[in-house]
């Protein structure tokens, strides 16, 4: 911040403090102004000698703290925080908390602002300490404090604390339920890695109680049951994905096939795929069914099936499958042409962005349950254009 900006900022702060200070009576006003003039000149000297931190301290102390002037102090600190000058914002808030004239009712406001300073600076332990004290005290900021604590626990990946904090918000904020379900999924993933299968099952059931549309919980359930060869349970979890979000269903087809194979029911899997192709076909479902047809009836039958689908639902993946199936039967010249087409199809598939956040539009080729851009949970999903 250059010197003219400093001058304007502090002049406005002092002027506002002076204006409201006049309400306290003329005699008291005279005494205040005598002290104010001395402190103002002292602060200005610090400022002109390029000692802004000392200038801030003097100006803050010289400006009377009351219900009328508090917002001036807080606004000044917010300016510094927005500019990234967090040490100066922290200095103002710390001085306010030490100020004998700070109204007790405003102490929580200042503590909340100080916690935000530390949170913005990444000093999570100090921010958490202040916020935990505010939770113990209760008050009108309780909801805001709990949400700030959730932000800290997310960054620390402290899922137990995140879950207990979000549970406290649940009664007053029903919209937190899908986020709480994601926290349970995070904890379940950790439990699975640590071999705590039963605890993970309970945690995933809780996630689905909170959000019956939680695709992630179903995927984790399916993977857990498959790892322990509970094929029927895995089938129920994986087939549930289609009802929750059809966009993710293509991703479980290989696992579904493995479950049906382990149960020696691949014919049933073929029939299931056939029904899906009639009800709501996607390229992945068509390709999976074509592979089943190829094993039963040969390459030509499968190729004709795919070609019929591609006529009405053009897709790069469908074209590539036809090329692959015809490559082995082609002569050298045709095979060379098919190789060029296959290379082009591969390049087009590699350029395809797979996931997009429905809230902020962030795109990624990797599935992420919390959007890296807007930090919202469960908003990234496969593109709506399923015919790739």
RASUL-V216688 format. One record per helix or strand. SS is the DSSP state (alpha for helix, beta for strand). FROM is the first residue (numbers start at 1). TO is the last residue. If there is no record, write none. Layout:
ss = <SS & SS>
from = <FROM & FROM>
to = <TO & TO>
This chain:
ss = <alpha & alpha & alpha & alpha & alpha & alpha & alpha & alpha & alpha & alpha & alpha & alpha & alpha & alpha & alpha & alpha & alpha & alpha & alpha & beta & beta & beta & beta & beta>
from = <3 & 26 & 52 & 70 & 86 & 104 & 124 & 142 & 159 & 174 & 197 & 215 & 231 & 246 & 266 & 283 & 299 & 316 & 332 & 355 & 363 & 370 & 377 & 380>
to = <24 & 48 & 62 & 82 & 98 & 121 & 137 & 156 & 170 & 193 & 210 & 227 & 244 & 262 & 280 & 297 & 312 & 327 & 350 & 357 & 364 & 370 & 377 & 382>
